[in-house]
Structures are given as structure tokens and as C-alpha cells.
């Protein structure tokens, strides 16, 4: 999966979680830290679930616990066989 495709999926999920912050999320990059998104833990999990749903995969919880940036999340997605459908 390309970096641009992955970021597009994340943006779509973020737009659903916090639609009022669309302009903020348009600027995300792979090195954006998850904690810099300004979301609560439930919103972060909703964003991750949105990515999982779009790709038809389930990400391993033990690996998600170590994710600190969108780049880290991308590696977990690729490792779980995530491809853009």
C-alpha cells in the first residue's frame, strides 16, 4: 500500500470521527504522532476501526499498543495484510 493511499484511509476515518476538524486532519503525515491528533482514546480506536473496516482486516491489539505514529500504524496495517480495496 502506498503512503498516500494509507494516509487517505486514515483521513477518511478521522473525518468520520471528528468531522469538525477536517482541515486539521488534511495536514497529517506519516510521522504525525497519534497523541498529536488531539483525540481521546475512544476516538483513536474508532479511527483504527474505520481503517480496519475499509481494509477488511483486524489489527493485532498487542501491536496496536506500541503504535505511536501514523507510520507505526501503517507498518501494523501492512503486516496484517492490509491492501487498498
C-alpha positions in Angstrom: 0.0 0.0 0.0 1.4 3.4 -0.9 1.9 6.0 1.8 -0.6 8.3 0.1 -3.3 5.5 0.0 -2.8 4.8 3.7 -3.0 8.4 4.7 -6.2 8.7 2.6 -7.7 5.9 4.6 -6.7 7.4 7.8 -8.1 10.8 6.8 -11.4 9.3 5.8 -11.6 7.6 9.2 -10.6 10.8 11.1 -13.2 12.8 9.1 -15.9 10.4 10.4 -14.7 10.5 14.0 -14.3 14.3 14.2 -15.8 16.0 11.1 -15.4 19.5 12.5 -11.6 19.0 12.4 -11.4 18.1 8.7 -8.9 21.0 8.0 -6.6 19.8 10.8 -6.6 16.2 9.6 -6.0 17.2 6.0 -2.4 18.1 7.1 -1.5 14.7 8.6 1.7 12.9 7.5 3.2 9.5 8.3 5.3 11.0 11.1 2.3 12.6 12.8 2.1 11.2 16.3 -1.2 9.7 17.4 -1.2 11.8 20.5 -0.8 14.9 18.4 -4.2 14.3 16.7 -5.9 15.6 19.8 -8.3 12.7 20.1 -9.4 10.8 23.1 -8.7 7.1 23.4 -12.2 6.1 22.2 -11.9 8.4 19.1 -8.5 6.8 18.3 -9.9 3.4 18.5 -12.9 4.5 16.3 -10.3 5.8 13.7 -8.4 2.5 13.8 -11.7 0.5 13.5 -12.5 2.7 10.5 -9.2 1.7 8.8 -9.8 -1.9 9.7 -13.3 -1.8 8.2 -12.2 -0.2 5.0 -9.5 -2.8 4.5 -11.4 -5.8 5.8 -8.7 -6.7 8.4 -8.4 -6.9 12.1 -5.2 -5.5 13.6 -3.4 -7.3 16.4 -4.1 -5.5 19.7 -0.7 -6.2 21.1 0.9 -4.4 18.1 -1.5 -1.5 18.3 -0.5 -0.9 21.9 3.0 0.0 20.6 1.9 2.4 17.9 3.0 6.0 18.4 2.8 7.5 15.0 0.8 7.0 11.8 4.0 5.4 10.3 3.8 2.8 13.1 0.2 2.2 12.3 1.0 1.8 8.6 3.5 -0.9 9.4 0.9 -2.8 11.5 -1.6 -2.5 8.7 0.8 -3.8 6.1 1.9 -6.6 8.5 -1.7 -7.6 8.9 -2.1 -7.9 5.1 -3.9 -4.6 4.6 -4.2 -3.5 1.0 -6.4 -0.8 -0.5 -9.5 -2.4 -2.0 
